[in-house]
């Protein structure tokens, strides 16, 4: 069963980290630039590591070009 999560992305951060927010959403800080999908790929790698799944099992449902995104994890 797929799980959907809301993630706020902060590109060009000093480090890569994923934080769970009090409302159950996530804050992802990545060092990657927001150009050419680099930040999206970095967030997918962070989520894959956090949830223990392959990056190919995570996809962006909405917000691909925005800071607020919704991801689906299989």
PDB file of N, CA, C and O in Angstrom:
ATOM      1  N   UNK A   1       0.840  -1.182   0.000  1.00  0.00           N
ATOM      2  CA  UNK A   1       0.000   0.000   0.000  1.00  0.00           C
ATOM      3  C   UNK A   1       0.883   1.243   0.000  1.00  0.00           C
ATOM      4  O   UNK A   1       1.834   1.334   0.777  1.00  0.00           O
ATOM      5  N   UNK A   2       0.578   2.175  -0.847  1.00  0.00           N
ATOM      6  CA  UNK A   2       1.387   3.390  -0.980  1.00  0.00           C
ATOM      7  C   UNK A   2       1.058   4.378   0.139  1.00  0.00           C
ATOM      8  O   UNK A   2      -0.081   4.480   0.596  1.00  0.00           O
ATOM      9  N   UNK A   3       2.072   5.084   0.550  1.00  0.00           N
ATOM     10  CA  UNK A   3       1.940   6.105   1.586  1.00  0.00           C
ATOM     11  C   UNK A   3       2.300   7.454   0.969  1.00  0.00           C
ATOM     12  O   UNK A   3       3.303   7.567   0.264  1.00  0.00           O
ATOM     13  N   UNK A   4       1.494   8.466   1.226  1.00  0.00           N
ATOM     14  CA  UNK A   4       1.779   9.817   0.732  1.00  0.00           C
ATOM     15  C   UNK A   4       2.234  10.688   1.887  1.00  0.00           C
ATOM     16  O   UNK A   4       1.655  10.670   2.973  1.00  0.00           O
ATOM     17  N   UNK A   5       3.291  11.454   1.624  1.00  0.00           N
ATOM     18  CA  UNK A   5       3.811  12.358   2.652  1.00  0.00           C
ATOM     19  C   UNK A   5       4.042  13.738   2.054  1.00  0.00           C
ATOM     20  O   UNK A   5       4.337  13.881   0.868  1.00  0.00           O
ATOM     21  N   UNK A   6       3.902  14.740   2.895  1.00  0.00           N
ATOM     22  CA  UNK A   6       4.129  16.120   2.496  1.00  0.00           C
ATOM     23  C   UNK A   6       5.542  16.517   2.931  1.00  0.00           C
ATOM     24  O   UNK A   6       5.943  16.268   4.068  1.00  0.00           O
ATOM     25  N   UNK A   7       6.286  17.132   2.020  1.00  0.00           N
ATOM     26  CA  UNK A   7       7.674  17.500   2.294  1.00  0.00           C
ATOM     27  C   UNK A   7       7.925  18.935   1.846  1.00  0.00           C
ATOM     28  O   UNK A   7       7.632  19.297   0.706  1.00  0.00           O
ATOM     29  N   UNK A   8       8.463  19.743   2.741  1.00  0.00           N
ATOM     30  CA  UNK A   8       8.920  21.088   2.386  1.00  0.00           C
ATOM     31  C   UNK A   8      10.407  20.984   2.123  1.00  0.00           C
ATOM     32  O   UNK A   8      11.148  20.492   2.974  1.00  0.00           O
ATOM     33  N   UNK A   9      10.864  21.438   0.959  1.00  0.00           N
ATOM     34  CA  UNK A   9      12.255  21.294   0.542  1.00  0.00           C
ATOM     35  C   UNK A   9      12.984  22.629   0.646  1.00  0.00           C
ATOM     36  O   UNK A   9      12.491  23.663   0.196  1.00  0.00           O
ATOM     37  N   UNK A  10      14.167  22.581   1.248  1.00  0.00           N
ATOM     38  CA  UNK A  10      15.041  23.753   1.335  1.00  0.00           C
ATOM     39  C   UNK A  10      16.322  23.409   0.561  1.00  0.00           C
ATOM     40  O   UNK A  10      17.210  22.748   1.099  1.00  0.00           O
ATOM     41  N   UNK A  11      16.418  23.856  -0.699  1.00  0.00           N
ATOM     42  CA  UNK A  11      17.631  23.583  -1.486  1.00  0.00           C
ATOM     43  C   UNK A  11      18.775  24.507  -1.067  1.00  0.00           C
ATOM     44  O   UNK A  11      18.565  25.486  -0.350  1.00  0.00           O
ATOM     45  N   UNK A  12      19.961  24.190  -1.514  1.00  0.00           N
ATOM     46  CA  UNK A  12      21.180  24.983  -1.235  1.00  0.00           C
ATOM     47  C   UNK A  12      21.447  25.118   0.260  1.00  0.00           C
ATOM     48  O   UNK A  12      21.929  26.155   0.714  1.00  0.00           O
ATOM     49  N   UNK A  13      21.140  24.091   1.013  1.00  0.00           N
ATOM     50  CA  UNK A  13      21.391  24.087   2.448  1.00  0.00           C
ATOM     51  C   UNK A  13      22.848  23.700   2.692  1.00  0.00           C
ATOM     52  O   UNK A  13      23.544  23.255   1.780  1.00  0.00           O
ATOM     53  N   UNK A  14      23.292  23.872   3.921  1.00  0.00           N
ATOM     54  CA  UNK A  14      24.678  23.530   4.247  1.00  0.00           C
ATOM     55  C   UNK A  14      24.873  22.030   4.433  1.00  0.00           C
ATOM     56  O   UNK A  14      26.006  21.549   4.416  1.00  0.00           O
ATOM     57  N   UNK A  15      23.773  21.278   4.613  1.00  0.00           N
ATOM     58  CA  UNK A  15      23.881  19.825   4.799  1.00  0.00           C
ATOM     59  C   UNK A  15      22.585  19.155   4.337  1.00  0.00           C
ATOM     60  O   UNK A  15      21.550  19.803   4.177  1.00  0.00           O
ATOM     61  N   UNK A  16      22.673  17.850   4.128  1.00  0.00           N
ATOM     62  CA  UNK A  16      21.495  17.059   3.779  1.00  0.00           C
ATOM     63  C   UNK A  16      20.907  16.488   5.056  1.00  0.00           C
ATOM     64  O   UNK A  16      21.597  15.790   5.799  1.00  0.00           O
ATOM     65  N   UNK A  17      19.642  16.777   5.318  1.00  0.00           N
ATOM     66  CA  UNK A  17      18.981  16.202   6.486  1.00  0.00           C
ATOM     67  C   UNK A  17      17.475  16.194   6.282  1.00  0.00           C
ATOM     68  O   UNK A  17      16.922  16.991   5.524  1.00  0.00           O
ATOM     69  N   UNK A  18      16.831  15.270   6.983  1.00  0.00           N
ATOM     70  CA  UNK A  18      15.391  15.116   6.930  1.00  0.00           C
ATOM     71  C   UNK A  18      14.865  15.202   8.351  1.00  0.00           C
ATOM     72  O   UNK A  18      15.328  14.483   9.237  1.00  0.00           O
ATOM     73  N   UNK A  19      13.889  16.089   8.569  1.00  0.00           N
ATOM     74  CA  UNK A  19      13.312  16.266   9.898  1.00  0.00           C
ATOM     75  C   UNK A  19      11.808  16.040   9.833  1.00  0.00           C
ATOM     76  O   UNK A  19      11.139  16.485   8.900  1.00  0.00           O
ATOM     77  N   UNK A  20      11.286  15.339  10.840  1.00  0.00           N
ATOM     78  CA  UNK A  20       9.845  15.152  10.964  1.00  0.00           C
ATOM     79  C   UNK A  20       9.305  16.346  11.737  1.00  0.00           C
ATOM     80  O   UNK A  20       9.806  16.677  12.812  1.00  0.00           O
ATOM     81  N   UNK A  21       8.287  16.988  11.190  1.00  0.00           N
ATOM     82  CA  UNK A  21       7.669  18.147  11.812  1.00  0.00           C
ATOM     83  C   UNK A  21       6.558  17.705  12.767  1.00  0.00           C
ATOM     84  O   UNK A  21       6.050  16.591  12.641  1.00  0.00           O
ATOM     85  N   UNK A  22       6.173  18.564  13.723  1.00  0.00           N
ATOM     86  CA  UNK A  22       5.118  18.196  14.678  1.00  0.00           C
ATOM     87  C   UNK A  22       3.785  17.802  14.028  1.00  0.00           C
ATOM     88  O   UNK A  22       3.029  17.016  14.598  1.00  0.00           O
ATOM     89  N   UNK A  23       3.497  18.342  12.843  1.00  0.00           N
ATOM     90  CA  UNK A  23       2.231  18.011  12.177  1.00  0.00           C
ATOM     91  C   UNK A  23       2.303  16.726  11.341  1.00  0.00           C
ATOM     92  O   UNK A  23       1.330  16.356  10.684  1.00  0.00           O
ATOM     93  N   UNK A  24       3.448  16.054  11.369  1.00  0.00           N
ATOM     94  CA  UNK A  24       3.605  14.808  10.633  1.00  0.00           C
ATOM     95  C   UNK A  24       4.203  14.969   9.252  1.00  0.00           C
ATOM     96  O   UNK A  24       4.504  13.976   8.590  1.00  0.00           O
ATOM     97  N   UNK A  25       4.380  16.201   8.804  1.00  0.00           N
ATOM     98  CA  UNK A  25       5.026  16.438   7.514  1.00  0.00           C
ATOM     99  C   UNK A  25       6.546  16.380   7.716  1.00  0.00           C
ATOM    100  O   UNK A  25       7.022  16.178   8.833  1.00  0.00           O
ATOM    101  N   UNK A  26       7.284  16.556   6.647  1.00  0.00           N
ATOM    102  CA  UNK A  26       8.740  16.488   6.704  1.00  0.00           C
ATOM    103  C   UNK A  26       9.355  17.774   6.181  1.00  0.00           C
ATOM    104  O   UNK A  26       8.772  18.464   5.345  1.00  0.00           O
ATOM    105  N   UNK A  27      10.546  18.087   6.687  1.00  0.00           N
ATOM    106  CA  UNK A  27      11.365  19.186   6.186  1.00  0.00           C
ATOM    107  C   UNK A  27      12.652  18.560   5.686  1.00  0.00           C
ATOM    108  O   UNK A  27      13.375  17.917   6.447  1.00  0.00           O
ATOM    109  N   UNK A  28      12.938  18.750   4.403  1.00  0.00           N
ATOM    110  CA  UNK A  28      14.144  18.185   3.798  1.00  0.00           C
ATOM    111  C   UNK A  28      15.086  19.316   3.413  1.00  0.00           C
ATOM    112  O   UNK A  28      14.746  20.174   2.599  1.00  0.00           O
ATOM    113  N   UNK A  29      16.259  19.307   4.002  1.00  0.00           N
ATOM    114  CA  UNK A  29      17.308  20.259   3.625  1.00  0.00           C
ATOM    115  C   UNK A  29      18.316  19.503   2.764  1.00  0.00           C
ATOM    116  O   UNK A  29      18.825  18.454   3.160  1.00  0.00           O
ATOM    117  N   UNK A  30      18.596  20.048   1.583  1.00  0.00           N
ATOM    118  CA  UNK A  30      19.545  19.397   0.673  1.00  0.00           C
ATOM    119  C   UNK A  30      20.545  20.416   0.158  1.00  0.00           C
ATOM    120  O   UNK A  30      20.226  21.593  -0.008  1.00  0.00           O
ATOM    121  N   UNK A  31      21.753  19.947  -0.090  1.00  0.00           N
ATOM    122  CA  UNK A  31      22.803  20.829  -0.594  1.00  0.00           C
ATOM    123  C   UNK A  31      22.661  21.086  -2.088  1.00  0.00           C
ATOM    124  O   UNK A  31      23.255  22.028  -2.613  1.00  0.00           O
ATOM    125  N   UNK A  32      21.892  20.272  -2.766  1.00  0.00           N
ATOM    126  CA  UNK A  32      21.724  20.371  -4.218  1.00  0.00           C
ATOM    127  C   UNK A  32      21.004  21.657  -4.613  1.00  0.00           C
ATOM    128  O   UNK A  32      20.224  22.219  -3.844  1.00  0.00           O
ATOM    129  N   UNK A  33      21.285  22.098  -5.822  1.00  0.00           N
ATOM    130  CA  UNK A  33      20.614  23.259  -6.399  1.00  0.00           C
ATOM    131  C   UNK A  33      19.240  22.841  -6.926  1.00  0.00           C
ATOM    132  O   UNK A  33      19.038  21.677  -7.272  1.00  0.00           O
ATOM    133  N   UNK A  34      18.304  23.775  -6.988  1.00  0.00           N
ATOM    134  CA  UNK A  34      16.977  23.415  -7.485  1.00  0.00           C
ATOM    135  C   UNK A  34      16.892  23.321  -9.009  1.00  0.00           C
ATOM    136  O   UNK A  34      15.796  23.180  -9.551  1.00  0.00           O
ATOM    137  N   UNK A  35      17.997  23.393  -9.690  1.00  0.00           N
ATOM    138  CA  UNK A  35      17.997  23.355 -11.156  1.00  0.00           C
ATOM    139  C   UNK A  35      18.073  21.920 -11.669  1.00  0.00           C
ATOM    140  O   UNK A  35      18.710  21.065 -11.054  1.00  0.00           O
ATOM    141  N   UNK A  36      17.428  21.669 -12.782  1.00  0.00           N
ATOM    142  CA  UNK A  36      17.473  20.377 -13.490  1.00  0.00           C
ATOM    143  C   UNK A  36      17.047  19.190 -12.627  1.00  0.00           C
ATOM    144  O   UNK A  36      17.473  18.064 -12.881  1.00  0.00           O
ATOM    145  N   UNK A  37      16.221  19.421 -11.622  1.00  0.00           N
ATOM    146  CA  UNK A  37      15.720  18.330 -10.790  1.00  0.00           C
ATOM    147  C   UNK A  37      16.718  17.772  -9.795  1.00  0.00           C
ATOM    148  O   UNK A  37      16.455  16.738  -9.179  1.00  0.00           O
ATOM    149  N   UNK A  38      17.862  18.431  -9.620  1.00  0.00           N
ATOM    150  CA  UNK A  38      18.885  17.926  -8.703  1.00  0.00           C
ATOM    151  C   UNK A  38      18.363  17.848  -7.269  1.00  0.00           C
ATOM    152  O   UNK A  38      18.589  16.851  -6.583  1.00  0.00           O
ATOM    153  N   UNK A  39      17.671  18.884  -6.814  1.00  0.00           N
ATOM    154  CA  UNK A  39      17.155  18.894  -5.443  1.00  0.00           C
ATOM    155  C   UNK A  39      16.096  17.801  -5.268  1.00  0.00           C
ATOM    156  O   UNK A  39      16.047  17.153  -4.223  1.00  0.00           O
ATOM    157  N   UNK A  40      15.260  17.594  -6.269  1.00  0.00           N
ATOM    158  CA  UNK A  40      14.246  16.530  -6.182  1.00  0.00           C
ATOM    159  C   UNK A  40      14.906  15.170  -6.026  1.00  0.00           C
ATOM    160  O   UNK A  40      14.470  14.359  -5.209  1.00  0.00           O
ATOM    161  N   UNK A  41      15.949  14.911  -6.799  1.00  0.00           N
ATOM    162  CA  UNK A  41      16.646  13.626  -6.702  1.00  0.00           C
ATOM    163  C   UNK A  41      17.316  13.474  -5.334  1.00  0.00           C
ATOM    164  O   UNK A  41      17.343  12.379  -4.772  1.00  0.00           O
ATOM    165  N   UNK A  42      17.853  14.566  -4.806  1.00  0.00           N
ATOM    166  CA  UNK A  42      18.484  14.511  -3.486  1.00  0.00           C
ATOM    167  C   UNK A  42      17.455  14.211  -2.401  1.00  0.00           C
ATOM    168  O   UNK A  42      17.738  13.457  -1.470  1.00  0.00           O
ATOM    169  N   UNK A  43      16.270  14.794  -2.513  1.00  0.00           N
ATOM    170  CA  UNK A  43      15.210  14.529  -1.532  1.00  0.00           C
ATOM    171  C   UNK A  43      14.752  13.075  -1.639  1.00  0.00           C
ATOM    172  O   UNK A  43      14.519  12.428  -0.617  1.00  0.00           O
ATOM    173  N   UNK A  44      14.621  12.563  -2.834  1.00  0.00           N
ATOM    174  CA  UNK A  44      14.230  11.162  -3.016  1.00  0.00           C
ATOM    175  C   UNK A  44      15.257  10.240  -2.370  1.00  0.00           C
ATOM    176  O   UNK A  44      14.881   9.248  -1.746  1.00  0.00           O
ATOM    177  N   UNK A  45      16.549  10.547  -2.507  1.00  0.00           N
ATOM    178  CA  UNK A  45      17.587   9.729  -1.856  1.00  0.00           C
ATOM    179  C   UNK A  45      17.461   9.781  -0.335  1.00  0.00           C
ATOM    180  O   UNK A  45      17.604   8.758   0.334  1.00  0.00           O
ATOM    181  N   UNK A  46      17.193  10.974   0.216  1.00  0.00           N
ATOM    182  CA  UNK A  46      17.006  11.106   1.660  1.00  0.00           C
ATOM    183  C   UNK A  46      15.808  10.296   2.142  1.00  0.00           C
ATOM    184  O   UNK A  46      15.894   9.583   3.142  1.00  0.00           O
ATOM    185  N   UNK A  47      14.701  10.409   1.430  1.00  0.00           N
ATOM    186  CA  UNK A  47      13.497   9.670   1.805  1.00  0.00           C
ATOM    187  C   UNK A  47      13.717   8.166   1.704  1.00  0.00           C
ATOM    188  O   UNK A  47      13.262   7.415   2.567  1.00  0.00           O
ATOM    189  N   UNK A  48      14.407   7.720   0.665  1.00  0.00           N
ATOM    190  CA  UNK A  48      14.678   6.295   0.482  1.00  0.00           C
ATOM    191  C   UNK A  48      15.503   5.756   1.649  1.00  0.00           C
ATOM    192  O   UNK A  48      15.234   4.667   2.156  1.00  0.00           O
ATOM    193  N   UNK A  49      16.489   6.510   2.063  1.00  0.00           N
ATOM    194  CA  UNK A  49      17.326   6.095   3.194  1.00  0.00           C
ATOM    195  C   UNK A  49      16.501   6.066   4.483  1.00  0.00           C
ATOM    196  O   UNK A  49      16.604   5.127   5.271  1.00  0.00           O
ATOM    197  N   UNK A  50      15.691   7.091   4.688  1.00  0.00           N
ATOM    198  CA  UNK A  50      14.879   7.192   5.904  1.00  0.00           C
ATOM    199  C   UNK A  50      13.861   6.049   6.015  1.00  0.00           C
ATOM    200  O   UNK A  50      13.698   5.464   7.086  1.00  0.00           O
ATOM    201  N   UNK A  51      13.182   5.736   4.912  1.00  0.00           N
ATOM    202  CA  UNK A  51      12.136   4.721   4.929  1.00  0.00           C
ATOM    203  C   UNK A  51      12.647   3.319   4.592  1.00  0.00           C
ATOM    204  O   UNK A  51      11.888   2.353   4.677  1.00  0.00           O
ATOM    205  N   UNK A  52      13.914   3.194   4.211  1.00  0.00           N
ATOM    206  CA  UNK A  52      14.486   1.886   3.916  1.00  0.00           C
ATOM    207  C   UNK A  52      13.942   1.242   2.662  1.00  0.00           C
ATOM    208  O   UNK A  52      13.735   0.029   2.615  1.00  0.00           O
ATOM    209  N   UNK A  53      13.709   2.053   1.644  1.00  0.00           N
ATOM    210  CA  UNK A  53      13.226   1.536   0.358  1.00  0.00           C
ATOM    211  C   UNK A  53      14.162   2.011  -0.751  1.00  0.00           C
ATOM    212  O   UNK A  53      14.982   2.905  -0.542  1.00  0.00           O
ATOM    213  N   UNK A  54      14.032   1.414  -1.912  1.00  0.00           N
ATOM    214  CA  UNK A  54      14.821   1.840  -3.067  1.00  0.00           C
ATOM    215  C   UNK A  54      14.303   3.185  -3.572  1.00  0.00           C
ATOM    216  O   UNK A  54      13.098   3.431  -3.529  1.00  0.00           O
ATOM    217  N   UNK A  55      15.186   4.052  -4.045  1.00  0.00           N
ATOM    218  CA  UNK A  55      14.736   5.338  -4.587  1.00  0.00           C
ATOM    219  C   UNK A  55      13.718   5.197  -5.711  1.00  0.00           C
ATOM    220  O   UNK A  55      12.895   6.090  -5.910  1.00  0.00           O
ATOM    221  N   UNK A  56      13.760   4.105  -6.439  1.00  0.00           N
ATOM    222  CA  UNK A  56      12.806   3.898  -7.541  1.00  0.00           C
ATOM    223  C   UNK A  56      11.383   3.683  -7.038  1.00  0.00           C
ATOM    224  O   UNK A  56      10.443   3.738  -7.831  1.00  0.00           O
ATOM    225  N   UNK A  57      11.201   3.440  -5.746  1.00  0.00           N
ATOM    226  CA  UNK A  57       9.870   3.220  -5.180  1.00  0.00           C
ATOM    227  C   UNK A  57       9.242   4.504  -4.663  1.00  0.00           C
ATOM    228  O   UNK A  57       8.173   4.477  -4.053  1.00  0.00           O
ATOM    229  N   UNK A  58       9.907   5.631  -4.907  1.00  0.00           N
ATOM    230  CA  UNK A  58       9.408   6.932  -4.456  1.00  0.00           C
ATOM    231  C   UNK A  58       9.185   7.813  -5.671  1.00  0.00           C
ATOM    232  O   UNK A  58      10.034   7.891  -6.559  1.00  0.00           O
ATOM    233  N   UNK A  59       8.034   8.479  -5.703  1.00  0.00           N
ATOM    234  CA  UNK A  59       7.772   9.388  -6.826  1.00  0.00           C
ATOM    235  C   UNK A  59       7.098  10.657  -6.315  1.00  0.00           C
ATOM    236  O   UNK A  59       6.452  10.665  -5.267  1.00  0.00           O
ATOM    237  N   UNK A  60       7.268  11.720  -7.082  1.00  0.00           N
ATOM    238  CA  UNK A  60       6.643  13.000  -6.755  1.00  0.00           C
ATOM    239  C   UNK A  60       5.234  12.994  -7.320  1.00  0.00           C
ATOM    240  O   UNK A  60       5.035  12.792  -8.518  1.00  0.00           O
ATOM    241  N   UNK A  61       4.249  13.220  -6.442  1.00  0.00           N
ATOM    242  CA  UNK A  61       2.851  13.245  -6.856  1.00  0.00           C
ATOM    243  C   UNK A  61       2.465  14.661  -7.266  1.00  0.00           C
ATOM    244  O   UNK A  61       1.768  14.849  -8.264  1.00  0.00           O
ATOM    245  N   UNK A  62       2.912  15.655  -6.505  1.00  0.00           N
ATOM    246  CA  UNK A  62       2.621  17.047  -6.853  1.00  0.00           C
ATOM    247  C   UNK A  62       3.716  17.951  -6.315  1.00  0.00           C
ATOM    248  O   UNK A  62       4.399  17.618  -5.346  1.00  0.00           O
ATOM    249  N   UNK A  63       3.872  19.102  -6.962  1.00  0.00           N
ATOM    250  CA  UNK A  63       4.832  20.099  -6.515  1.00  0.00           C
ATOM    251  C   UNK A  63       6.236  19.909  -7.035  1.00  0.00           C
ATOM    252  O   UNK A  63       7.188  20.337  -6.384  1.00  0.00           O
ATOM    253  N   UNK A  64       6.399  19.287  -8.178  1.00  0.00           N
ATOM    254  CA  UNK A  64       7.744  18.996  -8.706  1.00  0.00           C
ATOM    255  C   UNK A  64       8.598  20.248  -8.853  1.00  0.00           C
ATOM    256  O   UNK A  64       9.820  20.172  -8.724  1.00  0.00           O
ATOM    257  N   UNK A  65       7.983  21.400  -9.122  1.00  0.00           N
ATOM    258  CA  UNK A  65       8.762  22.627  -9.297  1.00  0.00           C
ATOM    259  C   UNK A  65       8.555  23.613  -8.147  1.00  0.00           C
ATOM    260  O   UNK A  65       8.911  24.786  -8.261  1.00  0.00           O
ATOM    261  N   UNK A  66       7.983  23.139  -7.049  1.00  0.00           N
ATOM    262  CA  UNK A  66       7.741  23.998  -5.888  1.00  0.00           C
ATOM    263  C   UNK A  66       8.480  23.465  -4.668  1.00  0.00           C
ATOM    264  O   UNK A  66       8.953  22.328  -4.668  1.00  0.00           O
ATOM    265  N   UNK A  67       8.576  24.279  -3.642  1.00  0.00           N
ATOM    266  CA  UNK A  67       9.240  23.828  -2.416  1.00  0.00           C
ATOM    267  C   UNK A  67       8.377  22.861  -1.622  1.00  0.00           C
ATOM    268  O   UNK A  67       8.896  21.967  -0.954  1.00  0.00           O
ATOM    269  N   UNK A  68       7.070  23.033  -1.691  1.00  0.00           N
ATOM    270  CA  UNK A  68       6.149  22.123  -0.989  1.00  0.00           C
ATOM    271  C   UNK A  68       5.779  21.016  -1.952  1.00  0.00           C
ATOM    272  O   UNK A  68       5.217  21.286  -3.013  1.00  0.00           O
ATOM    273  N   UNK A  69       6.083  19.766  -1.605  1.00  0.00           N
ATOM    274  CA  UNK A  69       5.851  18.644  -2.491  1.00  0.00           C
ATOM    275  C   UNK A  69       5.102  17.530  -1.779  1.00  0.00           C
ATOM    276  O   UNK A  69       5.098  17.450  -0.551  1.00  0.00           O
ATOM    277  N   UNK A  70       4.473  16.677  -2.563  1.00  0.00           N
ATOM    278  CA  UNK A  70       3.851  15.470  -2.030  1.00  0.00           C
ATOM    279  C   UNK A  70       4.522  14.290  -2.730  1.00  0.00           C
ATOM    280  O   UNK A  70       4.564  14.219  -3.958  1.00  0.00           O
ATOM    281  N   UNK A  71       5.043  13.368  -1.923  1.00  0.00           N
ATOM    282  CA  UNK A  71       5.703  12.180  -2.429  1.00  0.00           C
ATOM    283  C   UNK A  71       4.860  10.960  -2.111  1.00  0.00           C
ATOM    284  O   UNK A  71       4.145  10.928  -1.110  1.00  0.00           O
ATOM    285  N   UNK A  72       4.950   9.956  -2.976  1.00  0.00           N
ATOM    286  CA  UNK A  72       4.296   8.685  -2.738  1.00  0.00           C
ATOM    287  C   UNK A  72       5.376   7.618  -2.601  1.00  0.00           C
ATOM    288  O   UNK A  72       6.268   7.499  -3.441  1.00  0.00           O
ATOM    289  N   UNK A  73       5.275   6.841  -1.515  1.00  0.00           N
ATOM    290  CA  UNK A  73       6.248   5.788  -1.245  1.00  0.00           C
ATOM    291  C   UNK A  73       5.519   4.457  -1.316  1.00  0.00           C
ATOM    292  O   UNK A  73       4.537   4.239  -0.607  1.00  0.00           O
ATOM    293  N   UNK A  74       6.000   3.574  -2.171  1.00  0.00           N
ATOM    294  CA  UNK A  74       5.380   2.248  -2.329  1.00  0.00           C
ATOM    295  C   UNK A  74       5.855   1.307  -1.248  1.00  0.00           C
ATOM    296  O   UNK A  74       5.443   0.147  -1.215  1.00  0.00           O
TER     297      UNK A  74
END
